[in-house]
């Protein structure tokens, strides 16, 4: 009887241990960075930006800057894309949102919860909100440097790189393109900082690690393209010829993203399928251009960091 009790006790302990281990392995809902990013979106205060300010903001983000003087970042002697007096109130007003975003980037998991069974109706509103938040973060980093808070500015840039990468997680080519835009904006900001600021080794290491985590290409373009192309199957499920054509296009498209020399062959394949399908295939050339541009920016900043 004692032996039986001992065996039953061991089985119970083993079951409890297994259950505990399983619970520890399963990510908690609060550990999903995407949920915290949504909270940051809700905190954003950017509705007061005028049309003219929006144009100027795009110039700052997309144009980058090459040197810094008297509180302003300059691209050349005739253009001053960033002026702290112009954007100080905006970034200070959005500081809570940006700090929420920064804290979220410490989480390993980011799942936007996208359901590709919805086909063309998969929501993309989060991507547009992410674009606004990411752009504000670049301005915030410049603002922190202007105030002499180098640690905070470097932390903001490192977090922005992680956030930009997370935007593409599990998403479409649209999400990848926006993520690329934000990554390039942050990378150019890092390049500017390395050119204009004498950063100590510890701060350079933070930026080095943030860039290193991106890998050689920065984003998984193949996975994004595959999601978009596979989503078309439901749209053309009743057309056998189109479905067969899509079956030929998908592997050729993914191969082309790995080997650009295969682009002419892919274009021939696309030209051979019914016109309705041709009209909805994303431009592989454009994706390759985006991929090449991001890789080039990564190479430039790595040359300065390493």
N, C-alpha and C positions, 0 to 999 in steps of 0.2 A: 504493500500500500504506500509506504514511504517512497519507494522507487517510482511509483506511478505519479505521486504528487510532485516529485522532483522533475520528472519528464514534462508534466503539464506546465509547471512553473517556467521551465526553460523555453518551452514553446511560446508561452505568453510573453516572456521577456523578449524573445526573438521577434515576435510579431510587433510588439510595441516599438522595438528598436528600428525595425524596417519601416514602420509607419512614420516614426520621427524623422528618419533619414529622407523618406520620400517628401515629407512636408518641408524639410530644409532645402531640398533640391528644387522644388517647385517655386518659381518666382512669385513674390507677393505682388498684388495689384499696384501697391504704391511704389514698387521698384521699377515701374515702367516710365521711362523718361518722357514718352509722348504725352502722358497725362499731365505732367508738370509743364510741358511746353504749352499745352492748351490753357493751363492756368496763366502762363505768361502772356499768351495772346489776349486773354480776357483783361489783363492789367494794362495793356498798351493804351497809350494816350497820344494818338497821332492825328486825330481828326482835324486839328487846327492848321495843318500844313496847307498853305496856299498852292495854287498851280505853279507859280513862279518858284516857290521854295522846293516843290517836288522836282522841278527841272534842275535846280541847283544841287539838290541832294543827289540826284542821279549822276551829275557831273562829278561830285565828290567820290561817290562809290565806284563808278565805272572808270573814271579817269585816273584815279589814284593820285599820288603826289611824289615828288622826287626830293624835295628838301623842305626844311622847316625854319621859319624865322618870325620873330615878333608875334607869337601866338597864332600863326597861320601856316598851313601847309601849302606849298606851291608846286605846280607842275613846271612852270616856266615863268619868266619875268612878266609876262602879260596876263597870266591867269592865276587866280588864287582860289582853288576849289573848296578849301576848308577854312572857315573863319569861325573861331570858337564863339565869338559874340553872336553869330547867327544861330548856332545850333545848341548853345549851352542850355537854354531853358528847355528845349525839346528833349535832350538826353537826360537831364535831371528829372524831368517829369516822368520819363520812362524807366528810371533807375530800378523801381521795384520789379517791373517786368523783366528787365535784363538780369537782375540778380536771381530771380526765379529760374530763368533760363540757364544761367551759369551753374546753379546748384544741380539742376537736372542733368547736366552733361557729365556729372560724376557717376551716374547710373549706367551700368553696362548694357541694359536692355532697352530698346526703343521699338515699340510695336504700335503703329498707327491704327491697327485694327481694320485694315482695308479688306473688303469682300469683293473679289474680282468676279464673282458670280453675277454681280450687277452689271457687268459689261461696261458700256459707255456711261453708265450712271454712277460709277465709283466716285465718291466725293473727293474733290481736290481743293476745297476751301482752305484746308490746313496749309497747303503749299503757298497760297497767296499770303496768308497771315505770316508764315515763316519767312517769306521774302522781306516783308516789312520789318519784322523783328530783327532779322539778321543784318539788314542795312543799318538799323538804329544801333546795333552793337558795334559796328565799325566806327560810327561817329562817336560812340561812347568811349571807345579805346583812344581815339584821337583827343577827346576831351580830357580824359584822365592823364594822358601824357602832358597836355597843356597845363594841368594843375600840379604837375610834378609827382603824381602817383604812378610811378613806373610799375610797381608790383601789381597794382590793380589793373593797369592797362594791359600788361602782359597776360594776366589772368583772363581778362576779357577776350583778348585775341585767341588764346588757346581754347577757351570755351566756345568761341564763335566758330572755330574750325571744326570742333566736335559736333556742335549743333548743325552746322551746314551739312556735314556728312550724314547725320541722323535724318535730315529732311528727306533723303533719298531712300531710306530704309523701307523695303517692301513696296516701293512705289513705282509709278510709271516713268516713261521718258520725260514727261512734263516735270515730274518731281525731280528727276535726275538733272534736268536742264536748270531748274531753279537752284538746286543744291550746288551745281557747278558755278553758277553766277555768284552765289554767296561765298563759295570757297575761293574763287578768284579775287573777290573783293577783300577777303581777309588775308589772303596770301600777299596781295599787293600792299596791304597795310603793313604786314610784317616786313616786307622788303623795304618799305619806306622807313620803318622804325630802325631796321638794322643799318640803314644808310645815314640816318639823322641822329640816332641816339647811341651813346656809348654804354651798351648794356653789360652788366656784370655776367660772369659765367653762369650763375644760378638762373638768371632770367633767360639767357640764351638757351639753356638746357630745357626750360619749360616749353619754349617755342620749338626747339628741336624735336622734342618728344611728340608734340602735337602734330607736327608735319610728318614725322616718321610713321605715326599711326594711320596716316592716309594711304600708305602703300604707293606703288609706282604710278597707278592710274588715278588714284583719288576716289573713284566711284566704280561701282559694278554696273557698267553700261549694258553688258550682256543680259543680266537678270532683268533690268528694267525693260529692255527691248522685248525680251521673251514674254513678259507679263502683258505688254500691249498687244503683241501679235497673237498670243493665245486667247486673249479676250475677244478677238475678232471671230473666233470659231462659233460662238453662240449667235452672233449677228448673221452669219451665213450658213447656219446649220442645215437649212433646207435646200441648199444649192450644192450638189455633189461636185461639180466642176470647180467651183470656187473653193470648196473645202480641200480638194486635192491640190489645187494651186497653192493654198496656204500651207499645206503640208510640205511642199517643196521650198517655199520661201523662208519659212522659219529657220531651218538649219543653215541655209545659205546666208541668211541675214546675220546670224550669230557668228558664223565662220568669218564673215567680212569684218565684223567688229574686232575680231582677233587678228585678221590679216587684211589690211586695206587693199592689197593688190587684187583681191577677189571681187572688188566693187563692180567692175564691168560684167562679170559673170552673173552677179546678183541682179544687176539692172536688166540683163537679158531675161533672166527668170521671171522678174516682175512684169516685163513687157509681154510675156507669153501667157499670162493669166487673164481671166475676164476683166474688163474695164472697171466694174464696180469695186473689185478687190484692189486693183492698181491705185485707185483714187484714195484709199485709206491707209496705204502702207507708209509708215513714217520714213522720211528721207534719211537713208543710211549715210549719205554724204554729209548731211548736216550733223548727224550724230558723231561721225568720225572727226569732223571739224571741231566740235565741242570737246571731244575726248582729247584731241591733239593739243588744243589750246590749254586745257587744264594741265596736261602732262608737261607742257612747256613752262607754265607758270610754276609748277612744282619744282622743275629742274632749276629754274632761276633762283628760287628762294633757298633751295638746298645748297647751291653753290656758295651762297652767302653764309649759310649756317654751319656748314661742315668744314 
